[in-house]
Amino acid sequence: MAGFDSFNTDFYQSSYSVDDQSQAGHGYPNAETPYDKPYGGQYDYSQPMGYTPPGMMQPQQPYTGQIFQPTHTYTPSSSQSMYSSGFDDEPPLLEELGINFDHIWQKTLTVLHPMKAADGSIMNETDLAGPMVFCLAFGATLLLSGKIQFGYVYGISAIGCLGMYCLLNLMSMTGVSFGCVASVLGYCLLPMILLSSFGVLLSLQGLVGIILTAAIIGWCSLSASKIFISALAMDGQQLLVAYPCALLYGVFALISVF
């Protein structure tokens, strides 16, 4: 106990006493604390509670319409009218993809008729739908002859298009796109499909096959050079353009014959 008393005397000394509880505290000197007020008084509602923004407590307007029959006051906004009429103005899906059957048919007729004048505005388009179909048809006719040459067909086509693209850009003043070159060379592959179709029925390694092969090569090169001349305005240079075209189609003819 003696040790405890000595420890108690060394503790922090404070002037607080229990008797001070009866005095006012917590910032209310000599006044009644709010906690000492008995509950049961009435609240004075006449005093304003706070600021009320204008327009918040507006009286409600009575509904003058009929039940289940609302008033016809709604008008569609400009955005809704734009979206509703936008689908009618959109072009067809095939036209957005660049597939025009009318132009495909006109290009096909131009290739089938080598002496017919070509329309430069149509031939200058980048249309690869027809060339892809003709390449597949050429590979399919070779497949009927027992020759699986799809890789050679697409590989030689890519190399030939790249070579003609470089050559035509050097020869012409206006220049040409790679897609236009691929489109023209692909359309002019149509006579070569006829040659591979004849190869299914008869042998092309005889005299008749050689004459037919030479005629098909001249047909393809003449059609391609005619289209390039009309599209690029290269007057007087058809023979110069027909020679590399004949070399390219000669490779396809060798695939068909052998």
Salt bridges, closest charged atoms under 4 A:
GLU125 OE1 - HIS103 ND1 2.93
ASP127 OD2 - LYS107 NZ 3.98
